[in-house]
Amino acid sequence: MMNTARTNETTTLLQKVTSITEEFLGPATDRFVSRQILSHLNKPAADILPEDLQTLLKWTKVTLGHLTEDTQMIDDYVRQMNELIHSLHG
């Protein structure tokens, strides 16, 4: 039997990560986030947990550094993700 509360929590978390990332990557976001989670966390995006966010942020920051020289954009992304992480860990 599937834990519905856990599934909803994970979906909401993925939506929050996607929403933050979309501001910076636009329409490529869903595929980008899914690929980052699968490649660096070795799990499907639907299985992301709050404790995964620091690792995801680390790898996403590295990847963004290869995609753009706009350090302000990367810093803004990191700030927003850190705000999300802190909101989840109280």
GUNUDO-586878 format. One record per residue (C-alpha): chain; residue in one letter; x, y, z; residue number from 1. Coordinates in steps of 0.1 Angstrom, whole numbers. Layout:
residues N
SITE  c  r      u      v      w    k
SITE  A  a      X      Y      Z  NUM
...
This chain:
residues 90
SITE  c  r      u      v      w    k
SITE  A  m      0      0      0    1
SITE  A  m     14     34    -10    2
SITE  A  n     19     61     16    3
SITE  A  t     -3     89      2    4
SITE  A  a     10    116     26    5
SITE  A  r     47    108     16    6
SITE  A  t     37    108    -21    7
SITE  A  n     20    142    -17    8
SITE  A  e     50    156      2    9
SITE  A  t     74    144    -24   10
SITE  A  t     53    158    -53   11
SITE  A  t     51    192    -35   12
SITE  A  l     88    192    -29   13
SITE  A  l     95    184    -66   14
SITE  A  q     71    211    -76   15
SITE  A  k     89    236    -53   16
SITE  A  v    123    227    -68   17
SITE  A  t    109    228   -103   18
SITE  A  s     93    262    -97   19
SITE  A  i    126    277    -84   20
SITE  A  t    146    263   -113   21
SITE  A  e    120    273   -139   22
SITE  A  e    127    309   -132   23
SITE  A  f    162    304   -144   24
SITE  A  l    159    277   -171   25
SITE  A  g    124    282   -185   26
SITE  A  p    109    253   -205   27
SITE  A  a    139    230   -201   28
SITE  A  t    133    228   -164   29
SITE  A  d    114    196   -160   30
SITE  A  r    139    176   -180   31
SITE  A  f    168    193   -164   32
SITE  A  v    156    187   -128   33
SITE  A  s    147    151   -136   34
SITE  A  r    181    145   -151   35
SITE  A  q    200    161   -122   36
SITE  A  i    181    139    -97   37
SITE  A  l    185    107   -117   38
SITE  A  s    222    113   -124   39
SITE  A  h    234    126    -91   40
SITE  A  l    209    111    -66   41
SITE  A  n    204     78    -85   42
SITE  A  k    166     80    -81   43
SITE  A  p    136     91   -101   44
SITE  A  a    126    128    -96   45
SITE  A  a     93    116    -80   46
SITE  A  d    113    101    -51   47
SITE  A  i    132    132    -41   48
SITE  A  l    133    139     -3   49
SITE  A  p    142    170     17   50
SITE  A  e    175    154     27   51
SITE  A  d    184    151    -10   52
SITE  A  l    183    189    -16   53
SITE  A  q    218    198     -4   54
SITE  A  t    233    173    -28   55
SITE  A  l    210    183    -56   56
SITE  A  l    219    220    -51   57
SITE  A  k    256    212    -52   58
SITE  A  w    254    194    -85   59
SITE  A  t    229    218   -100   60
SITE  A  k    252    247    -91   61
SITE  A  v    281    229   -109   62
SITE  A  t    260    222   -139   63
SITE  A  l    247    258   -141   64
SITE  A  g    283    269   -139   65
SITE  A  h    290    250   -171   66
SITE  A  l    259    265   -188   67
SITE  A  t    263    302   -180   68
SITE  A  e    289    327   -170   69
SITE  A  d    262    347   -152   70
SITE  A  t    273    343   -116   71
SITE  A  q    246    365   -103   72
SITE  A  m    220    342   -118   73
SITE  A  i    237    312   -102   74
SITE  A  d    239    330    -68   75
SITE  A  d    202    339    -70   76
SITE  A  y    194    302    -77   77
SITE  A  v    215    290    -48   78
SITE  A  r    199    316    -25   79
SITE  A  q    164    305    -34   80
SITE  A  m    173    268    -30   81
SITE  A  n    189    275      3   82
SITE  A  e    158    293     15   83
SITE  A  l    137    262      5   84
SITE  A  i    162    239     23   85
SITE  A  h    161    260     55   86
SITE  A  s    123    262     54   87
SITE  A  l    121    224     54   88
SITE  A  h    147    219     81   89
SITE  A  g    133    245    104   90
